[in-house]
Amino acid sequence: MDIDALMKRARMELKRVFGYSNFRPGQEQAMCRILSGGDLLAILPTGGGKSICYQIPAIVGEGLTIVISPLISLMKDQVDQLNQLGVEARALNSSVSAEEARAIISGARSGVVRMIYIAPERLDADICRAELHALNVTRIIIDEAHCVSQWGHDFRPSYLGIAQFISEFDLRPTVAAFTATATERVRDDIVSQLALYNPEIIKTGYDRPNLEFSVVRIKKALRIAWIRRFIDAHPGQSGIIYCSSRRDAQTLASELGALCYHAGMEDAERTRAQDDFINDVNPLICATNAFGMGIDKPDVRFVIHYHMPASVEAYWQEAGRAGRDGMAAECVLLGDGTDISFWMQMIARDEGDEEEKRKRRERLLVMADYLRTRKCLRAYLVGYFGEEIADCGACSNCTGGTDSESDTDITRQSQMILSAVKRCGERVGKAMIKRVLNGSRDKRIGELGFDQQSTFGIMKDVNKNLIGDYIDELIAQGYLKLTNDQYPVLKLTSASIPVLRGEQKVYARMDSGSDIADELAQAGSRPAKVGAKSKTNGSQYYGTPLFERLRALRKQIAASKGLPAFMVFGDAALADMARRRPCTREEFLQVSGVGEHKLNLYGDQFLSEIRDFVASESPKAKQLNVLTGEPLTYSANSGNAKRTNPFIAILDGEAEYHPANKSHGSRIPSGRMISDMLLFIRTHQDEFMADFPEYTSSDFDDILNFIRNSSCKPN
């Protein structure tokens, strides 16, 4: 079969099996390469749909696909999801008995099993290698391919034997490697270590538009209270709270009634916590970075970092566990200057050569800049990986206001701090400058002669923490910089000179007051608005009454089958059901994420729930039935407000508009009336869509065209 025919089948299977009408960026290109028989390295963002890139070729292509995956949990999730879609896939790992393994190999030999997931360590066994080499393997997929690189985030020595395993086939299979993040160095290492043959490299970019990033500068003592308020504003939503220490993870989990996960727990405890989180027994988990690769829960609606991570790479990977289903999600970083000091101390105590420590400090300072920056947060993160994007307009910096008119003038405080740094010889760090300005009688200050400087004690009435905030702000705005030393030193920049001379003012957004309620408000605690800034992916239907009824049904079905809820239907599918309100099996198939197999498994139950909900709606929601051609009534004596905006008359059931191709012997409404109505529709679209969520954007366009070609007849 030629490539055009195969890709046509791929598009059909995308809808039939997975229930999607369109490919995501990079997917079609990756499939085309695999089905053409060429090697591939695909760098797709977390939540970018990497799995489908090789699952569909396994369905439409000939032979067996072997997927080399690093973790049993990842294999299990993917196999379970494929089985739910009616695709025969199996896993070969340490949890599989010898008898089960023989059955899997037999199924692959007969062609019933189309995909086998296997850990790289399993390939070390000669018997397993021989059995796999005897099968008709046409494609080998390496998932989480950064594990093959000694410079990758999760280096796995067993991955180094994959190239040899591939070379032992009589007919070399197509080889495709997938990862979410790979620097140029890691990318080149993957190609080399896997011996990829003239691979096509696909890179779609790092940006995740559905993620809303926030930085909340808040003292550690107030963070638990802030998180409680956040959770109260996001009831029932699945979330991860990352902590830098096991003790903080345990304390926070106990305070919040959440699950806990860290490397110091027994294996059984960690497994139970992970399973309870995946299966929504408890939607909230507090964890260290041990809760990392292998956690494939697509409906995580928020990720909160209780501490600042030690690098942008770590933050991006952990924050990226939110919103893998494409729905809107929030990523919040809590922190202040103490987080930077914590990591500096950790680096200093760790073993290792000074060059490695220097690199770690360098990465830490970049992360600290993220905590302080006034630039767009998403642009900052994506820019770190070498990609430029426009300001997102949705992060806390983009929406928090950065113009000097709304900021506090801190020019005088800045001059004091900059002067102190200068008079101390630009050879001490933040902590020392704070003590000098505060007038501390520290013995070391006297030894250095800093108590004789004119800047000694000039900010004695200012809280030291607030002085630290001022210093952080000056670093963020480029008036000061920290050196990359074991003990970082504050230095002036060229930008500081006009400030010291009184030629330039400095403004900042500064928190004020010590009252916890005031500080929490200043810190940015806000009500739940998941999806408020993302109207294109159906997020506005998340949490609506129909969505919640469908979510309850999903939970019930999942519990009865012993499955995670998202394996029945994801949040995105439920949101699309709430938008479309299908009432027939044919309409249900149009829902994004509904394929034929899931239609047969669950369609009748969900259709029944939707029909019951529609039947119980208020009469107003049923009044606008323009698209079916059913006329509404019009009152010639309707109020002036309704005459000014005739569309209100439709919504209230007081006007009828008939298509021009229907003969009602009625007059054409005036041009002004039509113009007013069309303008009203456009300016109130969001309200209309909220009141009538059964209408899609396409339906809305139909309404506009319908009215343009209508006639109107009074009663």
C-alpha positions, 0 to 999 in steps of 0.5 A, spaced: 500 500 500 502 506 498 503 512 503 497 516 500 493 510 501 496 509 508 495 516 510 488 516 508 487 510 513 491 513 518 486 519 518 480 514 518 483 510 524 484 517 528 476 518 528 474 511 528 479 509 534 481 515 537 475 519 536 479 525 533 477 529 527 484 533 526 491 531 528 495 535 532 502 539 530 507 534 528 503 528 528 501 527 521 508 528 519 511 523 524 506 518 522 508 519 514 515 518 516 514 512 520 509 509 515 514 510 509 519 506 513 524 512 515 527 513 521 525 519 526 526 523 532 520 527 534 521 532 540 513 534 541 511 537 548 508 534 554 501 533 552 502 533 545 500 526 543 506 523 542 503 516 543 498 516 537 504 518 532 506 510 533 499 507 535 496 509 529 501 506 524 501 500 528 494 499 527 494 501 519 501 498 517 503 491 517 507 487 522 508 488 529 510 494 533 515 494 539 515 500 544 521 500 548 518 504 555 522 506 561 517 504 566 512 499 568 506 504 570 507 507 563 506 501 559 500 499 563 497 506 562 498 505 555 496 498 554 490 499 558 488 505 554 489 501 547 485 496 550 479 500 552 479 503 544 479 496 542 486 495 540 490 489 542 496 491 545 500 487 551 506 489 555 512 484 557 515 486 563 517 483 570 510 483 572 508 478 567 508 471 568 512 466 564 505 463 562 503 470 560 509 472 556 508 466 552 501 467 550 503 474 548 509 472 544 504 467 541 498 472 539 504 477 536 506 471 532 499 470 529 498 477 528 492 478 533 497 482 538 499 489 534 503 492 539 508 490 545 510 494 550 517 492 553 522 495 558 529 496 555 532 491 561 528 486 558 532 486 552 538 484 556 535 477 556 537 472 551 531 468 550 527 474 550 531 477 544 531 471 540 523 470 541 522 478 539 527 477 533 523 471 530 517 475 530 515 480 524 517 486 527 516 492 522 517 498 527 521 499 534 519 505 538 523 508 543 519 512 548 522 517 553 528 517 548 532 522 552 533 516 557 538 514 552 543 520 553 548 520 558 546 528 558 538 526 559 534 528 565 533 520 566 539 516 563 538 509 563 544 504 561 540 499 559 538 504 553 545 503 550 543 496 548 537 498 544 542 499 538 545 492 538 538 489 539 536 493 533 542 491 529 540 483 530 534 483 526 535 480 519 531 485 516 532 492 520 525 495 522 523 502 522 526 506 528 522 512 531 524 515 538 520 520 542 521 525 547 518 531 550 525 535 551 531 535 548 537 540 548 541 539 541 546 536 545 541 530 548 538 530 541 545 528 537 546 523 543 540 520 541 541 519 534 548 517 535 546 512 541 540 509 537 544 509 531 538 512 527 539 512 519 538 519 516 533 520 521 527 526 520 527 530 526 521 533 528 520 539 533 514 542 534 516 547 539 515 547 547 509 552 548 503 549 551 498 555 550 493 551 555 497 552 561 496 559 565 503 560 569 503 564 575 508 566 580 506 568 587 512 571 592 509 569 598 513 567 605 513 560 607 509 561 613 503 563 609 503 558 603 499 553 606 494 558 608 494 560 600 494 553 598 488 552 602 484 558 599 486 555 592 484 548 593 477 551 596 476 555 589 478 549 585 473 543 588 474 536 586 479 538 581 486 534 580 492 537 582 499 536 584 503 540 589 511 539 589 515 540 595 523 540 595 523 536 601 520 529 604 518 533 610 515 538 607 511 533 603 509 529 609 507 536 613 503 539 607 499 532 605 497 531 613 495 539 613 491 538 607 488 531 607 492 529 601 496 523 598 503 523 599 509 521 595 517 521 596 523 516 595 523 515 602 516 511 602 516 503 602 515 501 595 508 499 596 506 505 600 508 509 593 504 505 589 498 505 593 499 513 593 500 513 585 494 508 584 489 512 589 491 519 585 490 516 578 484 513 580 481 519 583 480 516 590 484 522 592 485 528 587 490 531 591 497 529 592 503 532 595 510 530 592 517 531 591 521 530 584 520 523 585 513 523 583 516 524 576 516 520 569 511 515 569 505 519 572 500 519 566 494 522 568 491 527 563 486 531 567 491 534 572 488 541 572 493 544 577 500 544 579 503 548 585 510 548 587 511 549 594 518 551 593 522 554 587 525 548 583 533 548 582 532 549 575 528 551 569 528 544 566 525 541 572 520 546 573 518 545 566 517 538 566 513 538 573 509 543 571 508 540 564 504 534 568 498 539 568 493 539 562 496 533 558 488 533 555 489 540 552 484 543 557 486 549 561 490 548 567 494 552 572 501 552 574 503 556 580 510 557 583 510 560 590 517 562 593 521 568 595 528 569 596 529 563 602 528 558 596 534 561 593 538 560 599 536 553 600 538 551 594 545 554 594 546 551 601 544 544 598 549 545 592 554 547 597 553 541 601 553 536 595 559 532 593 561 533 586 567 537 583 566 545 583 565 545 575 558 541 576 556 545 582 558 551 578 553 549 572 548 547 578 548 554 581 548 557 574 541 553 572 539 555 579 540 563 578 536 562 571 530 559 575 531 565 580 530 570 575 524 567 573 521 568 580 523 575 580 522 577 572 516 582 570 516 579 563 511 574 560 512 568 564 510 563 558 515 567 554 520 566 559 520 559 560 519 557 552 525 562 551 529 558 555 529 553 550 531 557 545 524 558 542 521 565 541 513 567 542 509 573 543 506 575 550 501 570 552 496 575 555 494 570 561 500 569 566 500 573 572 505 578 569 501 579 563 495 580 567 497 583 574 499 590 571 506 592 570 506 599 568 509 604 573 502 608 574 500 602 578 506 600 582 510 603 588 515 608 587 522 605 591 527 609 588 529 612 595 530 605 597 533 603 591 538 608 592 540 606 599 541 599 597 545 600 591 549 605 595 550 600 600 553 594 595 557 600 592 560 602 599 561 594 601 566 593 595 561 589 591 564 583 595 558 581 599 552 577 598 544 579 599 544 577 607 550 581 609 547 587 605 541 586 609 544 586 615 548 592 614 542 596 612 539 594 618 544 596 622 546 589 625 552 589 630 554 582 627 561 581 629 563 580 622 560 587 620 565 590 625 571 586 622 570 588 615 569 596 617 562 596 614 559 599 621 563 605 619 560 606 612 554 612 611 549 606 609 550 602 616 543 602 619 540 607 614 534 602 613 534 600 621 526 601 621 525 597 615 524 589 616 529 585 613 525 581 609 522 587 606 529 589 604 530 582 601 524 583 597 527 590 594 534 587 593 530 581 589 526 587 585 533 590 583 536 584 581 529 582 577 529 589 573 537 589 572 540 594 577 543 588 581 546 582 579 548 576 583 555 572 581 555 565 580 560 563 585 559 558 591 557 564 595 554 569 590 556 576 591 551 582 589 554 587 583 552 593 580 550 594 573 551 599 568 543 600 569 544 602 576 548 609 575 542 613 573 538 611 579 544 613 584 545 619 580 537 621 581 536 621 574 531 615 573 526 612 578 525 605 580 518 602 581 515 595 583 509 591 585 510 590 593 506 587 598 504 590 604 502 589 611 503 583 615 495 581 616 495 574 613 488 576 609 492 582 606 498 578 604 494 572 601 490 577 597 496 581 595 499 574 593 494 573 588 489 568 591 483 568 586 477 564 585 477 558 580 477 560 573 479 554 569 478 555 562 476 563 563 482 565 558 481 559 553 475 559 549 478 554 543 478 548 547 472 547 550 474 549 557 469 554 558 464 548 559 468 545 564 464 545 571 458 546 568 452 543 571 451 538 565 459 536 565 458 535 573 453 530 571 457 527 566 463 526 570 459 523 576 457 518 571 464 517 569 466 516 576 461 511 577 462 507 571 470 507 572 469 504 579 465 499 577 470 497 571 476 498 576 479 503 571 481 510 572 476 515 570 480 518 564 480 512 561 472 512 560 472 519 557 477 524 558 475 531 561 476 534 554 471 529 551 466 531 557 466 538 556 465 537 548 459 533 550 456 538 554 457 543 548 454 539 543 449 535 547 448 529 543 442 525 543 443 520 538 449 515 537 450 518 530 451 525 534 455 522 540 460 519 535 462 527 533 464 528 540 472 529 540 475 523 543 469 518 542 471 512 537 466 507 535 469 502 540 467 507 546 461 508 543 459 501 544 462 501 551 459 507 554 455 511 549 448 509 551 449 510 558 452 517 557 446 519 551 441 517 557 444 522 562 444 527 556 437 526 554 435 527 561 439 533 563 436 536 556 429 534 558 429 537 565 432 544 562 428 551 563 424 553 558 428 559 556 434 554 554 429 550 549 426 557 546 431 558 541 430 553 536 432 557 529 436 552 526 430 547 526 426 552 522 421 552 528 418 559 528 418 563 535 413 568 537 413 575 536 409 581 540 409 587 536 408 591 543 414 588 546 418 593 550 423 598 547 429 595 550 427 589 546 426 593 540 432 596 540 436 589 540 431 584 537 435 578 538 433 579 546 426 578 543 428 571 540 431 569 546 425 571 550 421 567 545 417 573 543 420 574 535 420 569 529 424 569 524 423 565 518 428 563 512 427 567 506 426 560 502 420 559 506 414 562 504 410 566 509 408 572 506 411 576 510 415 583 510 423 583 510 425 587 517 428 593 516 436 594 515 437 597 521 433 592 525 437 586 522 444 590 523 442 592 530 440 584 531 447 582 528 451 587 532 447 585 538 449 577 537 456 579 536 457 583 542 454 578 546 456 571 543 459 569 550 453 570 554 449 567 548 454 561 548 453 560 556 446 560 555 445 555 549 451 551 550 448 546 545 450 551 539 457 550 536 461 556 533 459 553 526 452 553 529 453 560 531 455 562 524 449 559 521 444 563 526 448 569 523 447 567 516 440 565 517 438 572 520 441 575 514 436 572 510 430 572 514 423 575 514 419 577 520 412 577 521 409 580 527 403 576 530 
